């Protein structure tokens, strides 16, 4: 009883209920405790179907997505030196642990965030050091440029964009407030900056689901980077599956033919299909034709045999119809033949018991015998 109690107390997962014998699972789940889901690869069951993560698709999330949309960015840094004219340099500004340094750099970063906000990909400012000359702020501008087919072109432009934004801010600045900083645009120095090498192929392989990386390759456009496969439509290398759909499995792109319960597909690309119903009817008709042909041949042969037997029987009747006749047979103007062997009780063979009745022979009839001819042959 203790074992039964332990069994009954086994929890049913995922909303399953125990009926005293076993767990009754809700749709989309199975197992002794409803612990397994019909949805694969992290999919969840909801409203009668699987909700798949962005990198998977299919009724059970069993296929990898044909396209992986990514937001690829590459970090770019540019070194900028900018003079602040309305602040005097003090020794405390050289020490990044002092309160004066922290206050000054905090105010500078807030103001430069507004100045650089219109620069493509702006993220942050990192202060390197403060030096004399009123106050010269040596800082790094950090940008995250989107990876597009114009990445190199955009990188070449950002230095000029930073310089332009500094000049625009200097023209419109208000230096009255104590927290405001006056920028000397003419003294601004903007380096070309550095951009690390970005390997788009490696990036897509890492962005792909585990075990699928080898089947994805990058597709760069003006709008950005996407990781595509041979199942992606309107792209080079697209696999046309005709009556099916290209799906990405762990074995690679495969054509999954549609309505396989109704059709047979003789090729991997689902190029042509054969109706199972049509084949079934065709086979039935073919069997019927074959049976009809065999039956017809059999009947024809049987009829032919019957005719031959009938003809043979007629020939025998001409010769032997009288073998069982107990009377005499009188040929016209000739003699009488008696069938004495027709009586089966005498045990004799009727075929050899015919006797000529000589009393009925007309001896007055002339007998014509053809004279023999002599033929001489010379050797």
C-alpha contacts under 8 A as a table, 3 or more apart, distances in Angstrom:
res1	aa1	res2	aa2	distance
1	X	4	X	5.04
1	X	5	X	6.19
2	X	5	X	5.06
2	X	6	X	6.29
3	X	6	X	5.12
3	X	7	X	6.26
4	X	7	X	5.02
4	X	8	X	6.13
5	X	8	X	5.11
5	X	9	X	6.11
6	X	9	X	5.12
6	X	10	X	6.49
7	X	10	X	5.37
8	X	18	X	7.62
8	X	20	X	6.23
8	X	21	X	7.17
8	X	22	X	7.93
10	X	33	X	7.56
11	X	18	X	8.00
11	X	33	X	6.65
12	X	15	X	6.94
12	X	16	X	5.00
12	X	17	X	5.91
12	X	18	X	6.64
12	X	23	X	5.87
12	X	25	X	7.87
12	X	33	X	4.63
12	X	34	X	6.03
12	X	35	X	7.71
13	X	16	X	5.55
13	X	33	X	5.75
13	X	34	X	5.30
13	X	35	X	5.66
14	X	25	X	7.74
14	X	26	X	7.53
14	X	29	X	7.44
14	X	34	X	6.35
14	X	35	X	6.85
15	X	25	X	7.11
15	X	26	X	6.49
16	X	23	X	6.06
16	X	24	X	5.44
16	X	25	X	4.36
16	X	26	X	5.70
16	X	33	X	7.48
16	X	34	X	6.19
17	X	23	X	5.39
17	X	24	X	5.21
17	X	25	X	6.67
18	X	21	X	6.87
18	X	22	X	5.53
18	X	23	X	4.31
18	X	24	X	5.95
19	X	22	X	5.90
19	X	23	X	6.45
19	X	24	X	6.97
22	X	32	X	7.16
23	X	32	X	6.38
23	X	33	X	5.86
23	X	34	X	6.92
24	X	34	X	7.67
25	X	29	X	5.94
25	X	30	X	6.07
25	X	31	X	7.95
25	X	33	X	7.80
25	X	34	X	5.40
26	X	29	X	5.94
26	X	30	X	7.97
26	X	34	X	7.87
27	X	48	X	7.20
28	X	37	X	5.80
28	X	38	X	5.19
28	X	39	X	7.33
28	X	45	X	5.97
28	X	48	X	7.48
28	X	49	X	7.60
29	X	34	X	5.48
29	X	35	X	6.92
29	X	36	X	5.48
29	X	37	X	4.45
29	X	38	X	5.84
30	X	33	X	7.49
30	X	34	X	4.55
30	X	35	X	6.46
30	X	36	X	5.22
30	X	37	X	6.38
30	X	38	X	7.52
31	X	34	X	4.50
31	X	35	X	5.69
31	X	36	X	5.76
32	X	35	X	7.32
34	X	37	X	7.75
37	X	40	X	7.24
37	X	44	X	7.67
37	X	45	X	7.49
38	X	45	X	7.68
38	X	50	X	7.93
38	X	60	X	6.35
39	X	42	X	7.10
39	X	43	X	4.97
39	X	44	X	5.93
39	X	45	X	6.50
39	X	50	X	5.68
39	X	51	X	7.95
39	X	52	X	7.87
39	X	60	X	4.67
39	X	61	X	5.99
39	X	62	X	7.81
40	X	43	X	5.53
40	X	60	X	5.82
40	X	61	X	5.34
40	X	62	X	5.86
41	X	52	X	7.78
41	X	53	X	7.91
41	X	56	X	7.29
41	X	61	X	6.27
41	X	62	X	6.88
42	X	52	X	6.94
42	X	53	X	6.67
42	X	61	X	7.99
43	X	50	X	5.93
43	X	51	X	5.34
43	X	52	X	4.35
43	X	53	X	6.09
43	X	60	X	7.55
43	X	61	X	6.17
44	X	50	X	5.43
44	X	51	X	5.20
44	X	52	X	6.70
45	X	48	X	6.86
45	X	49	X	5.58
45	X	50	X	4.54
45	X	51	X	6.14
46	X	49	X	5.48
46	X	50	X	6.08
46	X	51	X	6.57
49	X	59	X	7.25
50	X	59	X	6.47
50	X	60	X	5.98
50	X	61	X	6.93
51	X	61	X	7.75
52	X	55	X	7.80
52	X	56	X	5.84
52	X	57	X	5.97
52	X	60	X	7.96
52	X	61	X	5.51
53	X	56	X	5.65
53	X	57	X	7.69
54	X	57	X	7.69
54	X	65	X	7.37
54	X	68	X	7.75
55	X	64	X	5.86
55	X	65	X	5.10
55	X	67	X	7.97
55	X	68	X	6.35
55	X	208	X	7.47
55	X	209	X	6.72
56	X	61	X	5.44
56	X	62	X	6.97
56	X	63	X	5.63
56	X	64	X	4.27
56	X	65	X	4.70
57	X	60	X	7.48
57	X	61	X	4.55
57	X	62	X	6.51
57	X	63	X	5.32
57	X	64	X	5.97
57	X	65	X	5.57
58	X	61	X	4.60
58	X	62	X	5.76
58	X	63	X	5.77
59	X	62	X	7.32
61	X	64	X	7.66
62	X	249	X	7.69
63	X	247	X	6.22
63	X	248	X	5.49
63	X	249	X	5.51
64	X	209	X	7.45
64	X	212	X	7.70
64	X	247	X	7.40
64	X	248	X	5.30
64	X	249	X	6.43
65	X	68	X	6.59
65	X	247	X	7.96
65	X	248	X	6.99
66	X	228	X	6.22
66	X	229	X	5.71
66	X	230	X	7.68
66	X	231	X	5.46
66	X	232	X	5.38
66	X	247	X	7.18
66	X	248	X	6.62
67	X	226	X	7.02
67	X	227	X	5.78
67	X	228	X	4.63
67	X	229	X	6.56
67	X	232	X	6.41
68	X	207	X	7.75
68	X	208	X	7.22
68	X	226	X	6.07
68	X	227	X	5.04
68	X	228	X	6.43
69	X	225	X	7.57
69	X	226	X	5.06
69	X	227	X	6.48
70	X	207	X	7.85
70	X	225	X	6.57
70	X	226	X	5.78
70	X	227	X	7.32
71	X	146	X	7.45
71	X	147	X	7.96
71	X	224	X	7.46
71	X	225	X	7.09
72	X	146	X	6.00
72	X	147	X	5.44
72	X	224	X	7.57
72	X	225	X	6.54
73	X	144	X	5.65
73	X	145	X	5.35
73	X	146	X	4.39
73	X	147	X	5.24
74	X	144	X	5.40
74	X	145	X	5.38
74	X	146	X	6.52
74	X	147	X	6.63
74	X	195	X	7.47
74	X	196	X	7.46
74	X	198	X	6.98
75	X	142	X	6.97
75	X	143	X	5.67
75	X	144	X	4.47
75	X	145	X	6.36
75	X	195	X	6.79
75	X	196	X	7.54
76	X	142	X	5.96
76	X	143	X	5.03
76	X	144	X	6.06
76	X	145	X	6.95
76	X	155	X	7.96
76	X	193	X	7.00
76	X	194	X	5.93
76	X	195	X	4.93
76	X	196	X	7.46
77	X	140	X	6.33
77	X	141	X	5.65
77	X	142	X	4.75
77	X	143	X	6.16
77	X	193	X	5.47
77	X	194	X	5.75
77	X	195	X	7.04
78	X	140	X	5.57
78	X	141	X	5.29
78	X	142	X	6.80
78	X	159	X	7.33
78	X	190	X	6.93
78	X	191	X	5.78
78	X	192	X	6.36
78	X	193	X	4.07
78	X	194	X	6.71
79	X	138	X	7.41
79	X	139	X	6.01
79	X	140	X	4.61
79	X	141	X	6.48
79	X	190	X	5.97
79	X	191	X	5.27
79	X	192	X	7.83
79	X	193	X	6.47
80	X	138	X	6.03
80	X	139	X	5.46
80	X	140	X	5.97
80	X	141	X	7.12
80	X	188	X	7.05
80	X	189	X	5.51
80	X	190	X	4.57
80	X	191	X	6.37
81	X	136	X	6.67
81	X	137	X	5.68
81	X	138	X	4.54
81	X	139	X	6.35
81	X	187	X	7.92
81	X	188	X	5.63
81	X	189	X	5.08
81	X	190	X	6.73
82	X	136	X	5.62
82	X	137	X	5.35
82	X	138	X	6.67
82	X	183	X	7.09
82	X	184	X	6.90
82	X	185	X	7.43
82	X	187	X	6.45
82	X	188	X	4.75
82	X	189	X	6.73
83	X	133	X	7.17
83	X	134	X	7.00
83	X	135	X	5.77
83	X	136	X	4.35
83	X	137	X	6.25
83	X	183	X	6.10
83	X	184	X	5.46
83	X	185	X	7.87
83	X	187	X	6.45
83	X	188	X	6.94
84	X	87	X	6.29
84	X	134	X	6.32
84	X	135	X	5.27
84	X	136	X	6.18
84	X	137	X	7.48
84	X	181	X	6.10
84	X	182	X	5.44
84	X	183	X	5.11
84	X	184	X	6.33
85	X	88	X	7.73
85	X	134	X	5.54
85	X	135	X	6.86
85	X	181	X	7.44
85	X	182	X	5.57
85	X	183	X	6.44
85	X	184	X	6.57
86	X	134	X	7.27
86	X	175	X	7.37
86	X	181	X	6.37
86	X	182	X	5.77
87	X	134	X	5.89
87	X	135	X	6.28
87	X	181	X	7.58
88	X	132	X	7.99
88	X	133	X	7.93
88	X	134	X	4.81
88	X	135	X	6.14
89	X	93	X	6.82
89	X	131	X	7.22
89	X	132	X	5.51
89	X	133	X	7.18
89	X	134	X	5.54
89	X	135	X	5.27
90	X	93	X	5.64
90	X	94	X	7.61
91	X	94	X	5.60
91	X	95	X	7.44
92	X	95	X	5.48
92	X	98	X	6.19
92	X	100	X	6.18
92	X	101	X	6.44
93	X	96	X	6.91
93	X	98	X	7.38
93	X	100	X	6.15
93	X	101	X	4.63
93	X	104	X	7.94
93	X	130	X	6.41
93	X	131	X	7.94
94	X	101	X	7.21
94	X	129	X	7.17
94	X	130	X	5.97
94	X	131	X	6.98
95	X	98	X	5.88
95	X	101	X	6.58
96	X	101	X	5.49
96	X	102	X	6.73
97	X	101	X	6.99
97	X	102	X	7.28
98	X	101	X	5.38
98	X	102	X	6.48
99	X	102	X	5.09
99	X	103	X	6.08
100	X	103	X	5.27
100	X	104	X	6.11
101	X	104	X	5.27
101	X	105	X	6.10
102	X	105	X	5.34
102	X	106	X	6.00
103	X	106	X	5.20
103	X	107	X	6.28
104	X	107	X	5.32
104	X	108	X	6.18
105	X	108	X	4.96
105	X	109	X	6.11
105	X	127	X	7.18
106	X	109	X	5.31
106	X	110	X	6.34
107	X	110	X	5.25
107	X	111	X	6.30
107	X	179	X	6.84
107	X	180	X	7.94
108	X	111	X	5.28
108	X	112	X	6.06
108	X	181	X	7.35
109	X	112	X	5.12
109	X	113	X	5.98
109	X	125	X	6.34
110	X	113	X	5.24
110	X	114	X	6.96
111	X	114	X	5.49
111	X	115	X	6.58
111	X	180	X	7.79
111	X	181	X	7.78
112	X	115	X	4.68
112	X	116	X	5.90
112	X	125	X	7.79
113	X	116	X	5.34
113	X	117	X	5.68
113	X	124	X	7.26
113	X	125	X	7.69
114	X	117	X	5.30
115	X	118	X	7.39
115	X	165	X	6.04
115	X	166	X	6.57
115	X	169	X	6.30
116	X	119	X	5.41
116	X	122	X	6.68
116	X	162	X	6.70
116	X	165	X	6.44
116	X	166	X	7.88
117	X	120	X	8.00
117	X	122	X	6.15
118	X	122	X	7.56
118	X	165	X	7.82
119	X	122	X	5.71
119	X	158	X	7.02
119	X	161	X	6.16
119	X	162	X	6.60
119	X	165	X	7.76
120	X	143	X	7.39
120	X	144	X	7.99
120	X	145	X	6.88
120	X	158	X	7.10
121	X	143	X	4.87
121	X	144	X	4.62
121	X	145	X	4.99
121	X	146	X	7.25
122	X	141	X	7.63
122	X	142	X	6.34
122	X	143	X	4.45
122	X	144	X	6.37
123	X	141	X	7.83
123	X	142	X	5.61
123	X	143	X	5.31
123	X	144	X	6.60
124	X	141	X	6.19
124	X	142	X	5.28
124	X	143	X	7.24
125	X	139	X	6.72
125	X	140	X	5.72
125	X	141	X	4.79
125	X	142	X	6.04
126	X	139	X	5.56
126	X	140	X	5.08
126	X	141	X	6.55
126	X	142	X	7.54
127	X	137	X	7.28
127	X	138	X	6.35
127	X	139	X	4.36
127	X	140	X	6.44
128	X	137	X	7.75
128	X	138	X	5.50
128	X	139	X	5.06
128	X	140	X	7.10
129	X	137	X	6.30
129	X	138	X	5.40
129	X	139	X	7.07
130	X	135	X	6.50
130	X	136	X	5.69
130	X	137	X	4.92
130	X	138	X	6.26
131	X	135	X	5.78
131	X	136	X	5.11
131	X	137	X	6.71
131	X	138	X	7.90
132	X	135	X	5.08
132	X	136	X	5.99
133	X	136	X	5.86
145	X	151	X	7.20
145	X	154	X	7.80
145	X	155	X	7.63
146	X	151	X	7.01
146	X	224	X	6.78
147	X	150	X	7.74
147	X	151	X	5.67
147	X	220	X	7.91
147	X	224	X	5.72
147	X	225	X	6.14
148	X	151	X	5.23
148	X	220	X	5.67
148	X	221	X	5.71
148	X	222	X	5.44
148	X	223	X	6.26
148	X	224	X	4.32
148	X	225	X	5.84
149	X	152	X	7.90
149	X	220	X	5.38
149	X	221	X	5.35
149	X	222	X	5.51
149	X	224	X	7.25
150	X	153	X	5.24
150	X	154	X	6.12
150	X	222	X	6.42
151	X	154	X	5.20
151	X	155	X	6.18
152	X	155	X	5.04
152	X	156	X	6.36
153	X	156	X	5.23
153	X	157	X	6.57
154	X	157	X	5.09
154	X	158	X	6.43
155	X	158	X	5.53
155	X	159	X	7.83
155	X	195	X	7.81
156	X	159	X	6.86
156	X	192	X	7.74
157	X	160	X	5.53
157	X	161	X	6.29
158	X	161	X	4.83
158	X	162	X	6.19
159	X	162	X	5.27
159	X	163	X	6.44
159	X	190	X	6.33
159	X	191	X	6.94
159	X	192	X	5.95
159	X	193	X	7.52
160	X	163	X	5.12
160	X	164	X	6.13
161	X	164	X	5.06
161	X	165	X	6.19
162	X	165	X	5.18
162	X	166	X	6.31
162	X	190	X	7.55
163	X	166	X	5.24
163	X	167	X	6.34
163	X	185	X	8.00
163	X	188	X	7.42
163	X	190	X	6.84
164	X	167	X	5.18
164	X	168	X	6.18
165	X	168	X	5.08
165	X	169	X	6.14
166	X	169	X	5.19
166	X	170	X	6.17
166	X	183	X	7.61
166	X	185	X	5.98
166	X	188	X	7.90
167	X	170	X	5.13
167	X	171	X	6.37
167	X	185	X	5.25
167	X	186	X	7.94
168	X	171	X	5.30
168	X	172	X	6.57
169	X	172	X	5.29
169	X	173	X	5.78
169	X	183	X	7.74
170	X	173	X	5.22
170	X	182	X	7.08
170	X	183	X	5.53
170	X	184	X	6.82
170	X	185	X	6.15
173	X	182	X	6.77
173	X	183	X	7.92
174	X	177	X	7.43
174	X	180	X	7.13
174	X	182	X	7.38
175	X	178	X	7.70
175	X	180	X	5.64
175	X	181	X	6.20
175	X	182	X	5.54
176	X	180	X	7.08
177	X	180	X	5.20
178	X	181	X	7.85
184	X	187	X	5.68
184	X	188	X	6.84
185	X	188	X	5.24
199	X	202	X	5.49
199	X	203	X	6.17
200	X	203	X	4.91
200	X	204	X	6.25
200	X	218	X	6.04
201	X	204	X	5.33
201	X	205	X	6.36
201	X	217	X	5.83
201	X	218	X	5.70
202	X	205	X	5.11
202	X	206	X	6.28
203	X	206	X	5.25
203	X	207	X	6.16
204	X	207	X	4.89
204	X	208	X	6.12
204	X	213	X	7.15
204	X	216	X	6.41
204	X	217	X	6.20
204	X	218	X	6.18
204	X	226	X	7.95
204	X	227	X	5.50
205	X	208	X	5.33
205	X	212	X	7.75
205	X	213	X	4.13
205	X	214	X	6.39
205	X	216	X	6.30
205	X	217	X	7.35
206	X	209	X	7.80
206	X	213	X	6.53
207	X	213	X	7.60
208	X	212	X	6.03
208	X	213	X	5.07
208	X	216	X	7.14
209	X	212	X	5.57
209	X	213	X	6.67
210	X	213	X	6.74
211	X	214	X	7.74
211	X	250	X	6.48
212	X	215	X	5.76
212	X	216	X	7.37
212	X	249	X	7.84
212	X	250	X	6.05
212	X	252	X	7.78
213	X	216	X	5.70
214	X	217	X	7.95
215	X	229	X	5.92
215	X	230	X	7.65
215	X	252	X	6.48
215	X	253	X	7.76
216	X	227	X	5.91
216	X	228	X	5.38
216	X	229	X	4.78
216	X	230	X	7.91
217	X	227	X	5.53
217	X	228	X	5.58
217	X	229	X	6.33
218	X	225	X	6.77
218	X	226	X	6.00
218	X	227	X	4.72
218	X	228	X	6.23
219	X	225	X	5.76
219	X	226	X	5.30
219	X	227	X	6.02
219	X	228	X	6.56
220	X	224	X	6.00
220	X	225	X	4.73
220	X	226	X	6.69
221	X	224	X	5.31
221	X	225	X	6.36
228	X	231	X	7.79
228	X	232	X	6.03
229	X	232	X	5.48
229	X	238	X	7.74
230	X	233	X	7.94
230	X	235	X	7.76
230	X	236	X	7.69
230	X	237	X	5.40
230	X	238	X	4.59
230	X	239	X	5.87
230	X	253	X	6.66
231	X	238	X	5.57
231	X	239	X	5.90
231	X	246	X	5.24
231	X	247	X	6.34
231	X	248	X	6.93
231	X	253	X	6.54
232	X	235	X	6.16
232	X	238	X	5.98
233	X	238	X	5.89
234	X	238	X	6.86
235	X	238	X	5.71
239	X	246	X	6.70
240	X	245	X	7.84
240	X	246	X	7.25
240	X	269	X	7.10
241	X	244	X	4.96
241	X	245	X	5.43
241	X	246	X	5.95
241	X	255	X	5.54
241	X	256	X	7.76
241	X	257	X	7.57
241	X	269	X	4.82
241	X	270	X	5.68
241	X	271	X	6.95
242	X	245	X	7.40
242	X	269	X	6.75
242	X	270	X	5.75
242	X	271	X	5.52
243	X	257	X	6.07
243	X	258	X	6.26
243	X	270	X	5.37
243	X	271	X	6.49
243	X	272	X	7.48
243	X	273	X	7.92
244	X	255	X	6.05
244	X	256	X	5.33
244	X	257	X	3.86
244	X	258	X	4.97
244	X	269	X	7.57
244	X	270	X	5.88
245	X	255	X	5.52
245	X	256	X	5.34
245	X	257	X	6.38
245	X	258	X	7.42
246	X	253	X	6.43
246	X	254	X	5.58
246	X	255	X	4.51
246	X	256	X	6.17
247	X	253	X	5.63
247	X	254	X	5.46
247	X	255	X	6.22
247	X	256	X	6.64
248	X	251	X	7.85
248	X	252	X	5.62
248	X	253	X	4.40
248	X	254	X	6.27
249	X	252	X	5.08
249	X	253	X	6.02
249	X	254	X	6.95
255	X	268	X	6.60
255	X	269	X	5.77
255	X	270	X	7.02
256	X	270	X	7.93
257	X	260	X	6.45
257	X	265	X	7.43
257	X	269	X	7.93
257	X	270	X	5.75
259	X	262	X	5.52
259	X	263	X	6.32
260	X	263	X	5.08
260	X	264	X	6.43
260	X	265	X	7.92
262	X	275	X	6.11
262	X	276	X	5.66
262	X	277	X	7.19
263	X	273	X	5.93
263	X	274	X	5.28
263	X	275	X	4.57
263	X	276	X	5.27
264	X	273	X	5.49
264	X	274	X	5.03
264	X	275	X	6.46
264	X	276	X	6.54
265	X	268	X	7.49
265	X	270	X	5.70
265	X	271	X	7.61
265	X	272	X	6.16
265	X	273	X	4.62
265	X	274	X	6.42
266	X	270	X	7.31
266	X	272	X	6.87
266	X	273	X	6.78
267	X	270	X	5.50
267	X	271	X	6.27
267	X	272	X	7.08
268	X	271	X	7.68
270	X	273	X	6.83
274	X	278	X	7.61
274	X	279	X	7.42
275	X	278	X	5.05
275	X	279	X	6.17
276	X	279	X	5.06
276	X	280	X	6.05
277	X	280	X	5.03
277	X	281	X	6.19
278	X	281	X	5.15
278	X	282	X	5.92
279	X	282	X	4.90
279	X	283	X	5.96
280	X	283	X	5.17
280	X	284	X	6.18
281	X	284	X	5.01
281	X	285	X	6.11
282	X	285	X	5.08
282	X	286	X	5.98
283	X	286	X	4.91
283	X	287	X	6.02
284	X	287	X	5.16
284	X	288	X	6.11
285	X	288	X	4.94
285	X	289	X	6.08
286	X	289	X	5.06
286	X	290	X	6.13
287	X	290	X	5.06
287	X	291	X	6.02
288	X	291	X	5.12
288	X	292	X	5.97
289	X	292	X	5.00
289	X	293	X	6.02
290	X	293	X	5.04
290	X	294	X	6.11
291	X	294	X	5.12
291	X	295	X	5.95
292	X	295	X	5.04
292	X	296	X	5.88
293	X	296	X	4.99
293	X	297	X	6.04
294	X	297	X	5.08
294	X	298	X	6.06
295	X	298	X	4.98
295	X	299	X	6.08
296	X	299	X	5.08
296	X	300	X	6.00
297	X	300	X	5.04
297	X	301	X	6.02
298	X	301	X	5.15
298	X	302	X	6.05
299	X	302	X	4.97
299	X	303	X	6.01
300	X	303	X	5.11
300	X	304	X	6.04
301	X	304	X	5.02
301	X	305	X	6.08
302	X	305	X	5.12
302	X	306	X	6.13
303	X	306	X	5.01
303	X	307	X	6.22
304	X	307	X	5.11
304	X	308	X	6.23
305	X	308	X	5.12
305	X	309	X	6.04
306	X	309	X	5.05
306	X	310	X	6.04
307	X	310	X	4.96
307	X	311	X	6.19
308	X	311	X	5.12
308	X	312	X	6.15
309	X	312	X	5.06
309	X	313	X	5.97
310	X	313	X	4.95
310	X	314	X	6.17
311	X	314	X	5.06
311	X	315	X	6.44
312	X	315	X	5.20
312	X	316	X	6.39
313	X	316	X	5.15
313	X	317	X	6.12
314	X	317	X	4.98
314	X	318	X	6.37
315	X	318	X	5.31
315	X	319	X	6.73
316	X	319	X	5.23
316	X	320	X	5.71
316	X	321	X	7.49
317	X	320	X	5.00
317	X	321	X	4.64
318	X	321	X	5.99
319	X	322	X	7.69
320	X	323	X	5.24
321	X	324	X	6.98
321	X	325	X	7.57
322	X	325	X	4.79
322	X	339	X	7.81
323	X	339	X	6.85
323	X	341	X	7.81
323	X	342	X	5.83
323	X	350	X	6.10
323	X	351	X	6.64
324	X	342	X	4.84
324	X	343	X	7.56
324	X	350	X	7.56
325	X	328	X	7.89
325	X	339	X	6.96
325	X	342	X	6.22
326	X	338	X	7.97
326	X	339	X	6.26
326	X	340	X	7.12
326	X	342	X	5.84
326	X	343	X	7.02
327	X	338	X	6.74
327	X	339	X	6.98
328	X	336	X	6.61
328	X	337	X	5.75
328	X	338	X	4.64
328	X	339	X	6.69
329	X	336	X	5.85
329	X	337	X	5.29
329	X	338	X	6.45
330	X	334	X	7.27
330	X	335	X	6.14
330	X	336	X	4.52
330	X	337	X	6.35
331	X	334	X	5.35
331	X	335	X	6.02
331	X	336	X	6.48
332	X	335	X	7.74
334	X	360	X	7.46
334	X	361	X	6.31
334	X	362	X	7.01
335	X	356	X	7.28
335	X	357	X	6.74
335	X	358	X	7.11
335	X	360	X	5.09
335	X	361	X	4.93
335	X	362	X	7.56
336	X	356	X	6.17
336	X	357	X	5.28
336	X	358	X	7.61
336	X	360	X	5.98
336	X	361	X	7.66
337	X	354	X	6.72
337	X	355	X	5.96
337	X	356	X	4.92
337	X	357	X	5.92
338	X	354	X	6.00
338	X	355	X	5.75
338	X	356	X	6.62
338	X	357	X	6.95
339	X	342	X	5.78
339	X	350	X	7.62
339	X	353	X	6.22
339	X	354	X	4.97
339	X	355	X	6.93
340	X	343	X	6.72
340	X	350	X	7.68
340	X	353	X	5.85
340	X	354	X	6.42
340	X	355	X	7.64
341	X	344	X	7.05
341	X	346	X	7.55
341	X	348	X	6.04
341	X	349	X	6.31
341	X	350	X	4.27
341	X	351	X	7.40
341	X	352	X	7.42
341	X	353	X	4.77
341	X	354	X	7.08
342	X	350	X	5.15
342	X	353	X	7.87
343	X	346	X	5.97
343	X	347	X	7.80
343	X	348	X	8.00
343	X	350	X	7.67
344	X	347	X	5.49
344	X	348	X	6.81
344	X	349	X	7.97
344	X	350	X	7.66
348	X	353	X	7.81
349	X	352	X	6.14
349	X	353	X	6.95
350	X	353	X	5.49
350	X	354	X	7.89
351	X	354	X	7.54
357	X	360	X	6.07
357	X	361	X	7.46
358	X	361	X	5.23
362	X	365	X	6.17
363	X	366	X	7.86
